[in-house]
Amino acid sequence: MPASWLRESEKMETTNQAEAIEQALLGALLLNNNAMERIESGLTPEHFFIPVHGRIYAAIEILMGKGTVANPLTLQPFFEQDDALADVGGPAYLAGLVASATSIITVPDYARSVVDGYTRRELAEIGEIITYEAFNYEPGTSAIDKLEEAEKLLFDLAELGSQDRGFETISDASLRAIETINNAYKGGGGITGVRSYLIDLDQMMGGFQPSDLIILAARPAMGKTALATNIAVSASASKENPKHVALFSLEMASDQLANRVIADIAGVASDLLRRGKVSAKEVERAVKASQGLKDVPLMLDDTPALSVSAIRTRARRLKRQKGLDLVIVDYLQLMKGTGRSDNRVQEVTEISQGLKAMAKELDVPVIALSQLSRAVEQREDKRPLLSDLRESGSIEQDADVVMFLYREEYYLSKAAPERRANETQVAFSERLENWEKAISEKSGVAELIIAKQRHGPVGTVNLHFNPETTKFESLSQRENGETDGYL
């Protein structure tokens, strides 16, 4: 229960117990510095209940880091101006710690007790913060916002020390690697991650891997939202291995996304569906497609301007309640920063770092869509480059995979030739014929350029895009008449 609810006698008992354990631990370390090697609990100076004990522990770490023996004599220079140590007896207190030391065998237990005591105190403090914030009405802040903040505080405390996993033998690590290799072999295609069901992409990447941050970037109108939605549906509605997918749509409403999904599955133009300009048979196909989505584990969240913290909280909750295999965020530049910086580049840096941290924390692939800078439009060859990532070079740095979506057809359609002054009809007809040929060759063709892949090759995957149904397929998949693997 919160510390403020404890009786004074209970508080005193807790304080005395914490002080005694900390004294015994420090005494054992000063008696035998090698005992430090027995601590495996991620102990830090901040974990100590008595502040001066934390400073003594920090000083021991400093001395040992320099290869110097830590004992009452070598510690004295650190505390010559420390009033807190003077209040408890000065140098004699350090000597007293050694005199009261017990066996170094108990050091691991004492260290765990110090960390446990810290965690309990933090839990009590969080309880008081939650109580205060629950009744602290702030303009623009809802009860749900307060709940997310509380969840984050509790989760961060629960995760305390979990990132510091310490050493493991190469033998243990290799067993996990062999398990992954075995699974890939049994899968018969080297796909170890979440499938996109775009065959050529899956073969190049082996699926989307856990803890990876994948950036899918493009200029507007290239179809990045459509591609991300296709991937989400393909993974979650797979007949053979459905995955739990969370799609955070900061730009489009969830019903608009659902309209696209239904159009894709039903094979009906999404725009005509939205406007009702369809036949009774097409409506029937759309209804059937909707019914087929009933048990598909694809969750949509269209809350605008979410922060990394809010997305992480919601994804964490979803993973705990229903499971989670893939997170998609559409799109990065619409996310809200922490507010600690007025510099947008720095803010985007915080966001990309936060998304990568979330991928590692939840151990799932995170696909984040991103805009590209207008510099693309100024070049003759408008295929994107890594330098085109908008607002922050840290996006490239933090990402494990960077993919660019490019459709030359879009640019060709905007560059229809016009007859020049003094140009003969023959010359104009030739230019027009060449343009029409280029348009025909690039019709429905999209390039997915893998510009960076930390654990695999780079290259280009050719896709077919149907703008009416907003459906992407591998060109080889389409030419061979293969199914997309879902519903």
N, C-alpha and C positions, 0 to 999 in steps of 0.2 A: 504494500500500500504506500501512497505518497508519504515522504518523510515528514511532512507537516502534520500528518495524522498520528504519528507515533507518540507515545507517552515519553516524557523526559527520561525516565529510567531506561526505556528501550533504546532511545537515542544514545544514551551514555554507554550502554552495553555494546551497541553496534560500533561506536567510535573506539572504545577500548579494544574490542576484538580486532578491528582493522589495524589499529596502531600496533598491536602486539605481533600480528602476522607480518606487517611490513618491517618491523624491527628485526624479527627473526630472519626474514629473507635477506635484508641488507647485511646483517651480521654474518650470515653464511657466505655471502659473496665477498665480503671483506676478509674473511678468514681464509677462503680459498677461491681465488679468482676463476679457477677452472670450472667452478660451479655454474658460471654464466652459460656454459655450453649446454647445460641441462635444461635451460629455459626454452620451451617450445610454444609458448602461448601468445607470442607477439607482444610481450610486455613493453610498454613505453613509460617515460616519466609521468605522462598525463594520467596514467591509471592509478597513481598513488593517492590515497585519501589525505594523508598529511603532506602538504606542499613541500616542506623541507626534505621529506623522504624522496620525493620525485627528483629534487635537485641533487640529492646525494647519489641516486641511481644514475642520473645523467652524467655526473662527474666520474663515476666508476666507468661508464661506457667510454667517455672521452679518454681517460687514462689508459684503459685497455686497448683502445683503438690506436694509441700511440706506442703500444708495446711496453707501457710502464706498469709496474705493479700498483694496484689500488689498495691502499691501506689507510688507517687514520692519519698517518704522517703525510703521505702524498696528497691526501684530500684537503688538508688544512688550508693551503693557499686558495682553494676555491671558495672558502667560506669565511675569509678574514673580515669581510664587510657584510656578512649575512646576519641580520638581526634575528631572523627566525631561529637560526642555529644557536645563537647566543642565548636566546630565551629558554632553550631546552638544555643548556649546559655547555655550549661551545664545543671545543675539541674533545672534552671529556665525554661528551655524548657519543662521538664517533668511536672512542675506545670502548664505551659501554656496549655499543652494538656488537662488537667483536666478542666481548666477554659473555654476552647473553646468547651467542650463536649456537644453533643446534647442528645436527648432521646435515651435510650437503645433500644427502639422499632426499630430504624433504623439500629441497628447493623447487622442483617442478610443481609440487602441490601448493606451496606457498605462492608461487607466481600465478598459478591458475586462480587462487583465492583472491589475489589482488585484482586481477582482471574481472573476476566475477563480482567483486564488491563494487568496482567502478561501473559495471554494466547495470547493477541494481540501482545505484544512485542516479545514473542517467535515465533509467526507466522511470524512476520516481519524478525526476525533473520534467521528463516529457509528459507525464500524467498531469502535472501542474500547468504546463504550457498549453496542453490540449484543453484543459478546463478553462483557462483564461481566454484563449483564442475563440472558444466556442461562444462566448458571450461578448466578444469584442467586435462590435459591428463596424465594418469599414465599408465606405462607398465603393461599389463595383466588385465587392467580394462576396461570393455566395457561400452557403453552408457546404456545398460540394467542394469548393476551393479549399475550405478549412479541413475537410475530410481528407483530401489529397495530400495536404501539407502534413497532417497527422500520420497518414500512412507512410509517407516518405521518412519522417523522423523515426518511426518504429522500424521500418525496413532497414534504414541505414544503421541503426543500432544492432539489429539482428545480424547484419552482414559484417559487423565489426570483427576485423581480423581474418575474415574469410578470404580476402584477396591475398593475404600473406600465407601462401600454402607451403612455403619452405621448400627444401630440397626433396627430390624423389630420385630413386635409382634409375639409370638408363634401362634397366631390366623391366621395371614397372611401366615406364613410358612406352617401351617397345611393345609391351603386351597390348596396350590400347591401340598402338599403330597397326599391329597385326590384325586386331579385331576389325579396324576400319578397312584394311586391305581385303580381309576375308569377306566382309559384307559387300564390298565392291565386286569381288570375284563372283560371289553367289548371285549378285544382281545382274551379272552377264552384260555389263556395259560400262562399268567404271563409274556409275552414278552413285555417289555417297551422300550427297546433300539433298535439299528439297528440289524436286524437278520443276522445270518451267513447262515441260512438254513441248518445247521448241527443240526438236531433236538435235540440230547442229549446235545450238547453244549449250544444251546439257552435255554433249560430248566434249565440247571445248572446256567447260568449267567443272564438269563432274557434279552438276547441281549447285545450288546455293548453299554454302557451307556455314555451319554454326559459328557464331561469334564474328562473322565477317560483316563489314559495312560495304554495301554495294551502292555506288552512285549511278543512277540512270539519268543522263543529262541530254538536253536537246533545246533547240530554239522552239518558240511557240509554233503550234500547228503541225509539228512533226508526228504527234501521236503518242507521246510518252505516257500520258494518263491511260490511254487505251491499252498500251502494252503492259503497263503495271496491272491493270484490271484483268487482262487476259491471264497473266501469270498467277494472280490471286485466285481466280476461278479455276484455272487448270490444276493448281496445287490442292485446293480445298475440295474440288468436286471430282477428283481422280477416282476412277472406278476401282483401281487396284490398291491405292495407298493414300487416302485422303489426309490432308494436313490441316491443322488449325492455323488460320491466317487472320491477322489483324490488319485492316487497311484504314489508316488515318487520312481522311480526305479533307484537307484544309481549304480546298478551292471549290469542289463540287459537292452538291447535296447528295445524301445517300440514295435518295430515290432516283436521281439522275444517273448515278453509277449503276443502280439496279436496272434501269432502262437499257443501258448499254449492254449489261450482262445478258438480259433477256433477248435483246436484238441479236447478239452474238450466237446464243444457243438456238434461237428460233430461225436464224437466217433471214431476218427481216430488217430493213433499214431503220436504224434507231430514230432518225429524224421523223420518218413517216409514222412510226409507232407513237412518238410523242404528240404528233399533231392529229392522230386518229385517221390518217389517210391510208388505211389498209383494208384489205378484204376480210370477210368473215373467217376464211380459212387461215389467214395470217394471224388474226386475233386468237384463233383456237391454238395455233402453234405457240404463240406468246404465253397464253395461259398454261399450256402444258409445260413450257420451259420454266415458268414461275413455280409450278407445283414440284418440278424436279429439283428445285433449290431448297426444298423444305428442310432437309436435314444436313445441308452443306455447312461445314464449320468455318464459314467466312463471316467475320464480324466487321461491321463498318462503323466508323466514328467520324462524323462530319463537323465536329466542334471546331470553329475557326480559331486561328491564332493561338494554338496550343504551344506550350513550352516543352523542352525536352523532359523536364521533371514531370510534367503532367502526363506526357505520353508514356514515360517509363512507369509511372504509378499505375496507369490504366492497363498497360501491357503486363505488368507484374501481377496485377489482380486477375487478369484473364488467364494467365498461365497457371495461377494457383487454382482457379475455379474450374476451368474447362480444358486447360492445356494450350500450348502455343508453340508453333514450329516456324513461323515466318511473320515478320513485321514489315509493312510497306507504309511509307510516309510520302504524301503528295501535297505540297512539295516543300523542300528545305527552306527556301527564301520566305515562305509564308509563316514560318514558325516564329514564336516570340522568344526573344532572348531573356537573359536574367535581369536586364535593366541596370547592370553594373557598369555598362559602357555606352557612351553616346556614339562610338565609332561602329558603323555597320559592319565593316570588315572584321573587327574584333568580335562583334556579336555573332557573326556567321561562324567564326573560328570556334567560339564556345559551343555553338549548336552542333557542328560537325564532330567535335571532340566528345560531346555528350552522347551523340548517336552511336559513336564507336564504343564508348564505355557501356552503353545500354546493351549493345549486341553481345559484348563479352559477359556482362552481368547476367543476362537472361539466357546466354548460350544459344542464341538463334540468329539466323541471318537477318539483317535489316537492310531493306532496299529503300533508299531515299532518292526521290526525284529532285532534279535541280535544273534551274534555268542556266542558259549560257549567255555570255556577254554579246553585245551587238557587233563586236569586232568580226564575228563570223560573216556578217552581211557585207562587210567591206572587201572581202577577198573574192577573187575569181573562183577558186575552189573553196566551196563553202562547207566542206567536210570539217567537223569540229576537231580541235586540238585540245590537249590537256590545259594549255594556257588560256583557253576560252572559258574555263570554269569561273562562274561569276562571283565576284566580291571577295574571294578568299583562296589563296594557294593552299590553305590548310585542308581544304576539301580533298584535294588530290593526295595530300600527305596522310590524312586520317583514313582514307578509303583503302580497302583491300582490293576492290575491283572498281574500275571506272568504265562505264559503257556509254557510248554516244549513239543516239538514234538519228539517222539522216535519210531523208527522202528527196532525191534529186528531182523527182517528178514535180514536187511542190515549187521548186525554184524555176524549173523549165516552164511550168504553166503560167508563171508571172512574166515570162520573157518572150511572149509571142512576137515574132518579127513584124516590123512595120516597114512599108516601102520608103526608102530613103530618097532624098532629092536627087534627081538626075540618074536614078537607078533604073536600069532596063527591066522590063517585065520578066525577061528570062532569068536575070540575076536574082530578082526578088523571088521568083518561083522556086529557084534552086535553094535559096536560103530557107524558104518556107517548107520545102520538102524535107530538108535536113532536120529542121526543128520538129516537124511532125514525126519523122522517123525516130528521133531521140525521145520524144514524148511516148511513142509507142513502145520503145524498148524499156523505158523506165516506168511504164504504167504499172502501178500496184507494187513496185519493188521498193523495199526499205533496207537500209544497211544498218546493222547493229555492230558498231565498231568497239571491240574490246581493246581500249587504249592502255589499260593497266590491269594486270592480274598478278597479285603478289605470289600466288602459288601455282601459276600455270602460264600457258602461252597467251600472246596477244594476237589479234587478227580480226577478221570481219565475218559476221554471219549474215547471210542473205535471207531476208524475210519477204513474205507476201503480205500486203496490207489491203484489206477491203474497207474503204472509208465509210461505206454505207452501214455495215454491221460492226465497224470498228474492231475487226478481228485480224490478228496477226497469226501467220503460220510460217514454218520453215519452208523455203522454196522447194527443197528436196522432198519434204513431207507432202507438200501439195502436189508435186509432180508425180509422186509415187502413189497418190491416192490414200495415204495413211490417215487414220483417225487421230484426233487430238487428245484422246485418252480420258475425257471426262464426260459425265452424264451419258 
